Amino acid sequence: MELRVGKKYRLGRKIGSGSFGDIYLGTNMTTGEEVAIKLESVKTKHPQLLYESKIYRILHGG
């Protein structure tokens, strides 16, 4: 079964993990571009992904 994220990315193999989640290789199904996808357990007591995404947006200039 092929897993998809946001109807846009195909989830591939696990490439790393850390305190706040697991990192997977992902592929944009339209362009073929490879990306890193970080997943966090829905059971986590202190979710970090939303905060982390805001920081990345600020650092990117948007």
Secondary structure as the mmCIF struct_conf table of DSSP 4:
data_model
#
loop_
_struct_conf.conf_type_id
_struct_conf.id
_struct_conf.beg_label_comp_id
_struct_conf.beg_label_asym_id
_struct_conf.beg_label_seq_id
_struct_conf.end_label_comp_id
_struct_conf.end_label_asym_id
_struct_conf.end_label_seq_id
STRN STRN1 ARG A 4 VAL A 5
TURN_TY1_P TURN_TY1_P1 GLY A 6 LYS A 8
STRN STRN2 TYR A 9 GLY A 18
TURN_TY1_P TURN_TY1_P2 SER A 19 PHE A 20
STRN STRN3 GLY A 21 ASN A 28
TURN_TY1_P TURN_TY1_P3 MET A 29 THR A 31
STRN STRN4 GLU A 34 LEU A 39
TURN_TY1_P TURN_TY1_P4 VAL A 42 LYS A 43
BEND BEND1 LYS A 45 HIS A 46
HELX_RH_AL_P HELX_RH_AL_P1 LEU A 49 HIS A 60
TURN_TY1_P TURN_TY1_P5 GLY A 61 GLY A 61
#
